[in-house]
Amino acid sequence: QVQLVESGGGLVQAGGSLRLSCAASGRTFSSYVMGWFRQAPGKDREFVAAIAKSGSFAFYADSVKGRFTLSRDNAKNTVYLQMNSLKPEDTAVYYCAARGGGISSFDEHDDYDYWGQGTQVTVSS
């Protein structure tokens, strides 16, 4: 069982930055692929980024590529999503997720076993 707690959301102006954190419970954090998804009002939950268990590589949705950076610190059981050059269309609830399988599949909601409660990100124009 893994419990995930997101933090770092808030209100920011367009062009600004935020860093989201996701802290995980348990001693097996490094056994999980970690991902971030987001859900805007009236829209489906969409993939944002995922990072390998070792942190050696990450994948990004086209909509955030070049602006967002995903990293992890396995010693601290924490994954970080650095979001730069934020746009109003980035406004959503952001969810952290953990996947016990490999990173061969990582961009679908059903790929993940555990989810956090989400943190709101609002980008004003």
Backbone as JSON Lines, residues from 0, in Angstrom:
{"i":0,"aa":"Q","n":[0.85,-1.2,0.0],"ca":[0.0,0.0,0.0],"c":[0.88,1.24,0.0]}
{"i":1,"aa":"V","n":[0.53,2.18,-0.85],"ca":[1.27,3.44,-0.94],"c":[0.28,4.58,-0.78]}
{"i":2,"aa":"Q","n":[0.62,5.52,0.04],"ca":[-0.19,6.73,0.19],"c":[0.58,7.9,-0.4]}
{"i":3,"aa":"L","n":[-0.12,8.71,-1.19],"ca":[0.5,9.83,-1.89],"c":[-0.16,11.13,-1.46]}
{"i":4,"aa":"V","n":[0.66,12.12,-1.16],"ca":[0.15,13.42,-0.75],"c":[0.81,14.51,-1.59]}
{"i":5,"aa":"E","n":[-0.01,15.21,-2.36],"ca":[0.5,16.3,-3.2],"c":[0.5,17.62,-2.44]}
{"i":6,"aa":"S","n":[1.4,18.5,-2.84],"ca":[1.44,19.86,-2.29],"c":[2.07,20.78,-3.32]}
{"i":7,"aa":"G","n":[1.92,22.09,-3.08],"ca":[2.57,23.06,-3.93],"c":[1.68,23.76,-4.92]}
{"i":8,"aa":"G","n":[0.42,23.37,-4.99],"ca":[-0.48,24.04,-5.9],"c":[-0.81,25.45,-5.43]}
{"i":9,"aa":"G","n":[-1.47,26.21,-6.28],"ca":[-1.85,27.56,-5.92],"c":[-2.25,28.38,-7.12]}
{"i":10,"aa":"L","n":[-2.3,29.68,-6.91],"ca":[-2.68,30.63,-7.96],"c":[-1.43,31.35,-8.45]}
{"i":11,"aa":"V","n":[-1.27,31.39,-9.75],"ca":[-0.09,32.04,-10.33],"c":[-0.5,32.74,-11.62]}
{"i":12,"aa":"Q","n":[0.19,33.78,-11.96],"ca":[-0.09,34.49,-13.21],"c":[0.54,33.74,-14.39]}
{"i":13,"aa":"A","n":[-0.02,33.93,-15.54],"ca":[0.53,33.33,-16.75],"c":[2.0,33.73,-16.91]}
{"i":14,"aa":"G","n":[2.81,32.76,-17.28],"ca":[4.24,32.98,-17.39],"c":[5.01,32.64,-16.13]}
{"i":15,"aa":"G","n":[4.29,32.44,-15.05],"ca":[4.92,32.13,-13.78],"c":[5.27,30.66,-13.62]}
{"i":16,"aa":"S","n":[5.73,30.33,-12.43],"ca":[6.19,28.97,-12.13],"c":[5.61,28.46,-10.82]}
{"i":17,"aa":"L","n":[5.48,27.16,-10.75],"ca":[5.12,26.46,-9.52],"c":[5.88,25.16,-9.48]}
{"i":18,"aa":"R","n":[6.13,24.67,-8.28],"ca":[6.7,23.33,-8.14],"c":[5.77,22.5,-7.26]}
{"i":19,"aa":"L","n":[5.28,21.44,-7.86],"ca":[4.44,20.5,-7.12],"c":[5.32,19.4,-6.54]}
{"i":20,"aa":"S","n":[4.94,18.96,-5.36],"ca":[5.61,17.84,-4.72],"c":[4.6,16.73,-4.44]}
{"i":21,"aa":"C","n":[5.1,15.52,-4.44],"ca":[4.26,14.37,-4.09],"c":[5.08,13.5,-3.15]}
{"i":22,"aa":"A","n":[4.66,13.43,-1.91],"ca":[5.34,12.63,-0.91],"c":[4.65,11.29,-0.77]}
{"i":23,"aa":"A","n":[5.43,10.22,-0.77],"ca":[4.88,8.87,-0.7],"c":[5.25,8.2,0.61]}
{"i":24,"aa":"S","n":[4.31,7.44,1.13],"ca":[4.6,6.64,2.32],"c":[5.22,5.32,1.9]}
{"i":25,"aa":"G","n":[5.75,4.6,2.86],"ca":[6.27,3.27,2.57],"c":[7.75,3.27,2.24]}
{"i":26,"aa":"R","n":[8.32,2.08,2.24],"ca":[9.75,1.92,2.05],"c":[10.12,1.48,0.65]}
{"i":27,"aa":"T","n":[9.12,1.34,-0.23],"ca":[9.38,0.8,-1.56],"c":[9.14,1.83,-2.65]}
{"i":28,"aa":"F","n":[9.32,3.09,-2.32],"ca":[9.05,4.17,-3.29],"c":[9.81,3.95,-4.59]}
{"i":29,"aa":"S","n":[11.05,3.5,-4.51],"ca":[11.87,3.31,-5.7],"c":[11.39,2.16,-6.58]}
{"i":30,"aa":"S","n":[10.4,1.42,-6.13],"ca":[9.83,0.33,-6.91],"c":[8.7,0.78,-7.82]}
{"i":31,"aa":"Y","n":[8.37,2.06,-7.76],"ca":[7.22,2.57,-8.49],"c":[7.61,3.58,-9.55]}
{"i":32,"aa":"V","n":[7.04,3.4,-10.72],"ca":[7.0,4.48,-11.7],"c":[6.05,5.53,-11.16]}
{"i":33,"aa":"M","n":[6.44,6.78,-11.24],"ca":[5.59,7.86,-10.73],"c":[5.1,8.72,-11.89]}
{"i":34,"aa":"G","n":[3.85,9.1,-11.79],"ca":[3.28,9.92,-12.84],"c":[2.47,11.08,-12.29]}
{"i":35,"aa":"W","n":[2.22,12.04,-13.15],"ca":[1.32,13.15,-12.85],"c":[0.26,13.21,-13.93]}
{"i":36,"aa":"F","n":[-0.96,13.44,-13.5],"ca":[-2.09,13.66,-14.38],"c":[-2.76,14.96,-13.94]}
{"i":37,"aa":"R","n":[-3.62,15.48,-14.79],"ca":[-4.38,16.66,-14.41],"c":[-5.78,16.56,-14.98]}
{"i":38,"aa":"Q","n":[-6.69,17.26,-14.31],"ca":[-8.08,17.26,-14.75],"c":[-8.65,18.65,-14.61]}
{"i":39,"aa":"A","n":[-9.02,19.22,-15.74],"ca":[-9.66,20.53,-15.75],"c":[-11.18,20.34,-15.66]}
{"i":40,"aa":"P","n":[-11.9,21.36,-15.21],"ca":[-13.36,21.24,-15.09],"c":[-14.0,20.84,-16.41]}
{"i":41,"aa":"G","n":[-14.83,19.82,-16.35],"ca":[-15.54,19.37,-17.53],"c":[-14.72,18.55,-18.51]}
{"i":42,"aa":"K","n":[-13.49,18.24,-18.14],"ca":[-12.64,17.48,-19.05],"c":[-12.17,16.18,-18.39]}
{"i":43,"aa":"D","n":[-11.71,15.26,-19.23],"ca":[-11.18,14.01,-18.71],"c":[-9.82,14.23,-18.07]}
{"i":44,"aa":"R","n":[-9.45,13.3,-17.19],"ca":[-8.12,13.35,-16.61],"c":[-7.1,13.02,-17.7]}
{"i":45,"aa":"E","n":[-6.05,13.83,-17.78],"ca":[-5.07,13.63,-18.84],"c":[-3.67,13.47,-18.28]}
{"i":46,"aa":"F","n":[-2.88,12.71,-19.0],"ca":[-1.5,12.46,-18.63],"c":[-0.68,13.74,-18.78]}
{"i":47,"aa":"V","n":[0.23,13.95,-17.81],"ca":[1.14,15.09,-17.86],"c":[2.59,14.62,-18.02]}
{"i":48,"aa":"A","n":[3.03,13.74,-17.11],"ca":[4.42,13.29,-17.15],"c":[4.57,12.03,-16.32]}
{"i":49,"aa":"A","n":[5.62,11.26,-16.61],"ca":[5.95,10.08,-15.83],"c":[7.47,9.95,-15.75]}
{"i":50,"aa":"I","n":[7.92,9.32,-14.68],"ca":[9.36,9.17,-14.48],"c":[9.67,7.74,-14.08]}
{"i":51,"aa":"A","n":[10.78,7.24,-14.61],"ca":[11.21,5.87,-14.32],"c":[11.54,5.7,-12.84]}
{"i":52,"aa":"K","n":[11.59,4.45,-12.42],"ca":[11.84,4.16,-11.01],"c":[13.17,4.73,-10.52]}
{"i":53,"aa":"S","n":[14.16,4.69,-11.37],"ca":[15.48,5.21,-11.0],"c":[15.57,6.73,-11.15]}
{"i":54,"aa":"G","n":[14.63,7.3,-11.86],"ca":[14.69,8.74,-12.15],"c":[15.55,9.07,-13.34]}
{"i":55,"aa":"S","n":[16.03,8.06,-14.04],"ca":[16.99,8.29,-15.12],"c":[16.36,8.89,-16.38]}
{"i":56,"aa":"F","n":[15.08,8.7,-16.56],"ca":[14.42,9.33,-17.69],"c":[12.95,9.56,-17.39]}
{"i":57,"aa":"A","n":[12.39,10.51,-18.13],"ca":[11.0,10.89,-17.94],"c":[10.33,11.1,-19.29]}
{"i":58,"aa":"F","n":[9.02,11.0,-19.28],"ca":[8.21,11.24,-20.47],"c":[7.22,12.36,-20.18]}
{"i":59,"aa":"Y","n":[6.9,13.11,-21.23],"ca":[6.02,14.26,-21.05],"c":[4.94,14.29,-22.13]}
{"i":60,"aa":"A","n":[3.79,14.82,-21.76],"ca":[2.77,15.12,-22.76],"c":[3.27,16.25,-23.64]}
{"i":61,"aa":"D","n":[2.87,16.25,-24.89],"ca":[3.31,17.29,-25.81],"c":[2.94,18.68,-25.31]}
{"i":62,"aa":"S","n":[1.83,18.79,-24.62],"ca":[1.35,20.09,-24.17],"c":[2.23,20.73,-23.11]}
{"i":63,"aa":"V","n":[3.07,19.93,-22.45],"ca":[3.91,20.48,-21.38],"c":[5.41,20.32,-21.67]}
{"i":64,"aa":"K","n":[5.73,19.63,-22.74],"ca":[7.13,19.37,-23.06],"c":[7.89,20.68,-23.23]}
{"i":65,"aa":"G","n":[9.05,20.77,-22.6],"ca":[9.85,21.98,-22.66],"c":[9.52,23.0,-21.58]}
{"i":66,"aa":"R","n":[8.4,22.81,-20.9],"ca":[7.98,23.74,-19.83],"c":[7.99,23.08,-18.46]}
{"i":67,"aa":"F","n":[7.65,21.81,-18.42],"ca":[7.58,21.07,-17.16],"c":[8.77,20.11,-17.06]}
{"i":68,"aa":"T","n":[9.24,19.92,-15.83],"ca":[10.32,18.97,-15.58],"c":[9.95,18.11,-14.38]}
{"i":69,"aa":"L","n":[10.03,16.81,-14.58],"ca":[9.7,15.86,-13.53],"c":[10.98,15.24,-12.99]}
{"i":70,"aa":"S","n":[11.09,15.18,-11.67],"ca":[12.26,14.58,-11.04],"c":[11.81,13.85,-9.78]}
{"i":71,"aa":"R","n":[12.7,13.04,-9.24],"ca":[12.36,12.32,-8.02],"c":[13.59,12.19,-7.15]}
{"i":72,"aa":"D","n":[13.33,12.09,-5.85],"ca":[14.37,11.86,-4.87],"c":[13.95,10.61,-4.1]}
{"i":73,"aa":"N","n":[14.52,9.48,-4.45],"ca":[14.11,8.22,-3.82],"c":[14.5,8.15,-2.35]}
{"i":74,"aa":"A","n":[15.5,8.89,-1.95],"ca":[15.89,8.92,-0.53],"c":[14.84,9.65,0.3]}
{"i":75,"aa":"K","n":[14.12,10.57,-0.33],"ca":[13.1,11.35,0.37],"c":[11.68,10.88,0.03]}
{"i":76,"aa":"N","n":[11.57,9.83,-0.78],"ca":[10.24,9.32,-1.17],"c":[9.38,10.43,-1.78]}
{"i":77,"aa":"T","n":[9.98,11.25,-2.6],"ca":[9.26,12.41,-3.13],"c":[9.53,12.59,-4.62]}
{"i":78,"aa":"V","n":[8.5,12.98,-5.33],"ca":[8.63,13.32,-6.73],"c":[8.22,14.78,-6.9]}
{"i":79,"aa":"Y","n":[8.89,15.47,-7.81],"ca":[8.69,16.91,-8.0],"c":[8.31,17.2,-9.44]}
{"i":80,"aa":"L","n":[7.34,18.08,-9.6],"ca":[6.97,18.54,-10.94],"c":[7.2,20.05,-10.99]}
{"i":81,"aa":"Q","n":[8.28,20.45,-11.64],"ca":[8.58,21.86,-11.82],"c":[7.85,22.36,-13.06]}
{"i":82,"aa":"M","n":[7.01,23.36,-12.87],"ca":[6.18,23.88,-13.96],"c":[6.57,25.32,-14.23]}
{"i":83,"aa":"N","n":[7.09,25.57,-15.4],"ca":[7.51,26.92,-15.8],"c":[6.65,27.39,-16.97]}
{"i":84,"aa":"S","n":[6.7,28.69,-17.22],"ca":[5.96,29.29,-18.34],"c":[4.51,28.83,-18.34]}
{"i":85,"aa":"L","n":[3.89,28.92,-17.2],"ca":[2.53,28.42,-17.06],"c":[1.55,29.22,-17.9]}
{"i":86,"aa":"K","n":[0.55,28.51,-18.41],"ca":[-0.49,29.1,-19.25],"c":[-1.85,28.9,-18.6]}
{"i":87,"aa":"P","n":[-2.82,29.73,-18.92],"ca":[-4.16,29.53,-18.35],"c":[-4.7,28.13,-18.62]}
{"i":88,"aa":"E","n":[-4.36,27.54,-19.74],"ca":[-4.85,26.19,-20.05],"c":[-4.19,25.11,-19.19]}
{"i":89,"aa":"D","n":[-3.21,25.46,-18.38],"ca":[-2.65,24.51,-17.43],"c":[-3.49,24.42,-16.16]}
{"i":90,"aa":"T","n":[-4.48,25.28,-16.04],"ca":[-5.35,25.26,-14.87],"c":[-6.07,23.93,-14.75]}
{"i":91,"aa":"A","n":[-5.91,23.28,-13.6],"ca":[-6.49,21.96,-13.38],"c":[-6.17,21.51,-11.96]}
{"i":92,"aa":"V","n":[-6.8,20.42,-11.57],"ca":[-6.36,19.69,-10.38],"c":[-5.29,18.7,-10.84]}
{"i":93,"aa":"Y","n":[-4.16,18.73,-10.18],"ca":[-3.04,17.86,-10.54],"c":[-2.95,16.71,-9.56]}
{"i":94,"aa":"Y","n":[-2.84,15.5,-10.12],"ca":[-2.81,14.28,-9.33],"c":[-1.49,13.56,-9.52]}
{"i":95,"aa":"C","n":[-0.94,13.08,-8.42],"ca":[0.22,12.22,-8.43],"c":[-0.26,10.77,-8.41]}
{"i":96,"aa":"A","n":[0.48,9.88,-9.09],"ca":[0.09,8.49,-9.16],"c":[1.32,7.58,-9.15]}
{"i":97,"aa":"A","n":[1.14,6.38,-8.64],"ca":[2.24,5.4,-8.56],"c":[1.85,4.13,-9.29]}
{"i":98,"aa":"R","n":[2.79,3.62,-10.07],"ca":[2.57,2.41,-10.86],"c":[3.6,1.35,-10.46]}
{"i":99,"aa":"G","n":[3.11,0.17,-10.1],"ca":[4.01,-0.89,-9.67],"c":[4.67,-1.64,-10.81]}
{"i":100,"aa":"G","n":[4.12,-1.53,-12.02],"ca":[4.7,-2.21,-13.16],"c":[5.83,-1.42,-13.77]}
{"i":101,"aa":"G","n":[6.29,-1.83,-14.93],"ca":[7.37,-1.15,-15.61],"c":[6.89,0.1,-16.32]}
{"i":102,"aa":"I","n":[7.83,0.81,-16.92],"ca":[7.47,2.07,-17.57],"c":[7.09,1.86,-19.03]}
{"i":103,"aa":"S","n":[6.9,0.62,-19.42],"ca":[6.47,0.35,-20.79],"c":[5.08,0.92,-21.06]}
{"i":104,"aa":"S","n":[4.3,1.09,-20.01],"ca":[2.99,1.7,-20.14],"c":[2.85,2.71,-19.01]}
{"i":105,"aa":"F","n":[2.54,3.96,-19.35],"ca":[2.59,4.98,-18.3],"c":[1.66,6.16,-18.51]}
{"i":106,"aa":"D","n":[0.96,6.23,-19.63],"ca":[0.21,7.45,-19.91],"c":[-1.31,7.29,-19.86]}
{"i":107,"aa":"E","n":[-1.77,6.2,-19.3],"ca":[-3.19,5.97,-19.13],"c":[-3.53,5.9,-17.65]}
{"i":108,"aa":"H","n":[-4.72,6.37,-17.34],"ca":[-5.17,6.35,-15.95],"c":[-5.09,4.95,-15.36]}
{"i":109,"aa":"D","n":[-5.49,3.94,-16.13],"ca":[-5.53,2.57,-15.62],"c":[-4.15,1.95,-15.44]}
{"i":110,"aa":"D","n":[-3.11,2.62,-15.88],"ca":[-1.76,2.09,-15.7],"c":[-1.3,2.18,-14.25]}
{"i":111,"aa":"Y","n":[-1.98,3.0,-13.44],"ca":[-1.5,3.33,-12.1],"c":[-2.32,2.67,-11.01]}
{"i":112,"aa":"D","n":[-1.62,2.33,-9.94],"ca":[-2.22,1.57,-8.84],"c":[-2.68,2.45,-7.69]}
{"i":113,"aa":"Y","n":[-2.0,3.56,-7.46],"ca":[-2.3,4.43,-6.32],"c":[-2.35,5.88,-6.78]}
{"i":114,"aa":"W","n":[-3.21,6.64,-6.12],"ca":[-3.44,8.04,-6.48],"c":[-3.47,8.92,-5.24]}
{"i":115,"aa":"G","n":[-3.0,10.16,-5.42],"ca":[-3.16,11.15,-4.38],"c":[-4.51,11.84,-4.5]}
{"i":116,"aa":"Q","n":[-4.76,12.77,-3.6],"ca":[-6.03,13.48,-3.57],"c":[-6.08,14.66,-4.52]}
{"i":117,"aa":"G","n":[-4.94,15.09,-4.99],"ca":[-4.9,16.19,-5.95],"c":[-4.59,17.53,-5.31]}
{"i":118,"aa":"T","n":[-4.04,18.42,-6.11],"ca":[-3.76,19.79,-5.68],"c":[-4.15,20.74,-6.82]}
{"i":119,"aa":"Q","n":[-4.82,21.81,-6.46],"ca":[-5.34,22.74,-7.47],"c":[-4.25,23.68,-7.96]}
{"i":120,"aa":"V","n":[-4.15,23.81,-9.27],"ca":[-3.29,24.8,-9.9],"c":[-4.17,25.72,-10.73]}
{"i":121,"aa":"T","n":[-4.09,27.01,-10.46],"ca":[-4.86,27.98,-11.22],"c":[-3.93,29.02,-11.81]}
{"i":122,"aa":"V","n":[-4.0,29.18,-13.12],"ca":[-3.15,30.14,-13.82],"c":[-4.04,31.24,-14.38]}
{"i":123,"aa":"S","n":[-3.81,32.44,-13.92],"ca":[-4.62,33.58,-14.38],"c":[-3.97,34.25,-15.58]}
{"i":124,"aa":"S","n":[-4.81,34.79,-16.43],"ca":[-4.3,35.45,-17.65],"c":[-4.02,36.92,-17.42]}
